[in-house]
Amino acid sequence: SPESLTEGQFVFAQKYGYMTWPARLESKLSTTAIVMFISTEDKHRIPYAKIWPYNRSTRKEFVTQEFLEYEEFRDAIYLAERMIAGVNGCQFLNDDSWSLAAIPKGYLPSIPKAGALTKEQRELAYLLEVRKERDSLHVEVKFIDEINKLRSSLTITRQDYASASLAFHELLELPVCQLLLVRNFEAVNSVRRLCHFALREPSPRLLPQVHHVRTLARKLMGRFAACVPLPYNTPDFWSEFSMLSGIYRRYTVEI
């Protein structure tokens, strides 16, 4: 029933014409709810009659041997269990007839109690949350292209300040988001280094251009910092961003 479901809850949901699939309830409406299916990340409006809480009982009902013949379903269950239980490498049914690669047999994870989140649970929750911004990644190709223009215009042997300034202004106009940034750590780090840009052989004539580069780099880093809301779990923005980017890259590779 709708009353038994809450936003952010892990569920099983069934889209018309498809098998029941693990999902996360994104938002509740009057007669339906928006769910995001695990692994595929598709979002759909599903009637409440076709949404069930993810628990031991529904897991036993829907995670059948027949469904486990499908690799995509096994992967989705594996990811859902990791998000819920924060357990590395575990078998989710007390049944030796199936297993995923490198998962020891005979282990049945428990659904965690509220408030008892492990470090991995918190990291996976962050991953799930930040990936909601994936619709904004349409600017990623241009973002990387402008970063590369910036890198090539300011090197040890070449300082093309006009091209660098143009690239900075293009980047400042782009609608950046946290997901874009954590996916492109080296690009952000390139801008951070330009905050301290200096010439090997300083020339008074070029000091205004050098100062302009630093100013634009700091302005751009300010926009990047605005994508990572306070309070931080670390001393400063760069430490926080490095940690979040590390989480994203580590779990994205694993998944």
Protein Blocks (a to p, Z undefined) as FASTA:
>chain_A
ZZlpcehiacddddehiacdddddfbdcfkbccdddehjlpacdddfklcccddfklmmm
mmcfklmmpmklmmmmmmmmmmmnopghiafbdcfkbccehiaehiacddddehiacfkl
mmmmmmmmmmmmmmmmmmmmmmmmmmmmmmmmmcfkbccfklmmmmmmmmmmpccdfklm
mmmmmlmmmmmmmmmgccfbdcfklmmmmmmmmmmmmmmmmmmmmmmccddfbfblklmm
mmmmmmmmmmmmmZZ
